[in-house]
Amino acid sequence: MARMTAAQAAVEILKREGTTHVFGLPGAAINPFYSAMRTNGGLTHVLARHVEGASHMAEGYTRAKAGNIGVCVGTSGPAGTDMITGLYSAAADSIPILCITGQAPVAKLHKEDFQAVDIASIAGPLTKMAMTVLEPAQVPGAFQQAFHLMRSGRPGPVLIDLPIDVQMAEIEFDLETYEPLPAHRPVATRAQIDKAVQLLQAAERPLIVAGGGVINADASESLVEFAQLTGVPVVPTLMGWGSIPDDHPLMAGMVGLQTSHRYGNATLLESDFVLGVGNRWANRHTGGLDTYTRGRTFVHVDIEPTQIGRVFPPDYGIVSDAGPALELFVAAARELKADGALRDRGDWADSCRQRKATMLRRTHFDQVPVKPQRVYEEMNKAFGPDTRYVSTIGLSQIQAAQMLHVYRPRHWINAGQAGPLGWTVPAALGVATADPGATVVALSGDYDFQFMIEELAVGAQFQIPYLHIVVNNAYLGLIRQAQRGFDMDYCVQLSFDNVNAPELGGYGVDHVKVAEGLGCKAVRVLEPDRIAPAIEEAKKLMAEHRVPVVVEVILERVTNVSMGTELDNVAEFEEVATGPHHAPTALRVALG
């Protein structure tokens, strides 16, 4: 067997497990690992500006492609604590990432050594495994188990903490015979699927709710085939958006209190049966459970046993990975169709499409300052179905989900449950690294953009081009809207007179100068008719300079966005579309 340092063994295992890219920052306690990466070769390292940024880059990298597992690396102490937000975001959305931290020597872990923190205990609640490796010979097994756990059951993150002396110690390791451990995923039985199909067959107005588990399982084709065989409309959750194309006749719209469509909510309220696959009944999808569940039968399919019944008890639950479950659903539907036993859902599907064609929010406004709805209308015109959108939280993300169009899985990449501000820039860099030929378009409000704006320099240094739309109202817009219930507008103003940029007229930070100072390109838009030309200019600048390009649109200061407390109590603050000219890029699926 070969003799090598434990750090070298870790690097070789990463490569054997499929790792090609690592996002991180070196430091004294992780330098042996970096030395092994340099000596052994085979891994491309992207130098982040902040370790939290590295963790979000790893998330974006994982989310962009089935089978990817992003890896981020940092030194001891604050590097690990900086990764906690990334671990939380990944755990919340069932995203596997591997965080590797350096650590003080084993003998000094209990002596309050410099930057020695019990990161495994801190990270434990947010990971499938958090382990400080105390014996060099345990390193190969720790990494093998990490990948096994990340791929098994409900996916999620792992943290491995490596004391510096453990990294440097030599061990015997036979790389040639190393094999990844097989992943374990629960699989539905045919009897379970037949039971669920019986319940669906008994319903008059059934729906399928497709969650992020469908995306994680790479099962979108099976989902669409099952919907087409049965004629049952599909409601994707925010994390499942793209599992069925937005222009598909059976795409019934999204449901919820914020990131939803008026027609989606109306259709859910008209339904009498819901088959949830790979979803978690998130509260901003369901709203009040009495309203959501009243008069409906529920079947829930999820990979994690403890998810069944966590939010409300379904009428029938199946523990299964979404992929094999949907394959069995397709097989059962094919057999029923061959026997002529499938119910005709044509009238129900037609009524869903009628709502989709007539219950649209208006997007076309010509005012100056720009109304945000117009931005999403212009984005629909400028970007095609191959575009990968990246966003995280805020009024910008909510309205994007209400008005943009997504046609493919993994083309809406969003930190759904955690929603950490600042996530968008590094996540977009991770997505663009995973799919360098893609058109990657990030979307941020001004506050999200400012949180980790320094990571733009990573895109400039490593030539990772993507386009970032920043909608700037110089406000914490979502919090301002939430404060309406408290009759206040307190500590949410980002506006100020910038002595270096009086042309901003009180909008505060000059994002164009900051972006350019970080090595990127930027364009500012003040009028709605200039949005489309600015996006075209940005595309040319990306192609020419191979750096991130920012398009900042100066918005009206206050826009209240559609949202509410119940599915039947969503406030609409703007007039609805009364004709095609009001929503020219909305997808109206023709009847018949």
Secondary structure, 3 states (H helix, E strand, C coil): CEEEEHHHHHHHHHHHCCCCEEEECCCHHHHHHHHHHHHHCCCEEEECCCHHHHHHHHHHHHHHCCCCCEEEEECCCHHHHHCHHHHHHHHHCCCCEEEEEEECCHHHCCCCCCCCCCHHHHHHHHCCEEEECCCHHHHHHHHHHHHHHHHCCCCCCEEEEEEHHHHHCEEEECHHHCCCCCCCCCCCCHHHHHHHHHHHHHCCCEEEEECHHHHHCCCHHHHHHHHHHHCCCEEECCCCCCCCCCCCCCECCCCCCCCCCHHHHHHHHHCCEEEEECCCCCHHHHCCHHHHHCCCEEEEEECCHHHCCCCCCCCEEEECCHHHHHHHHHHHHHHHHHCCCCCCCHHHHHHHHHHHHHCCECCCCCCCCECHHHHHHHHHHHCCCCCEEEECCCHHHHHHHHHCCCCCCCCEEECCCCCCCCCHHHHHHHHHHHCCCCCEEEEEEHHHHHHCHHHHHHHHHCCCCCEEEEEECCECHHHHHHHHHHCCCCCCECCECCCCCHHHCCECCCHHHHHHHCCCEEEEECCHHHHHHHHHHHHHHHHHHCCCEEEEEEECCCCCCCEECCCCCEECCCCECCCHHHCCCCCCCCCC
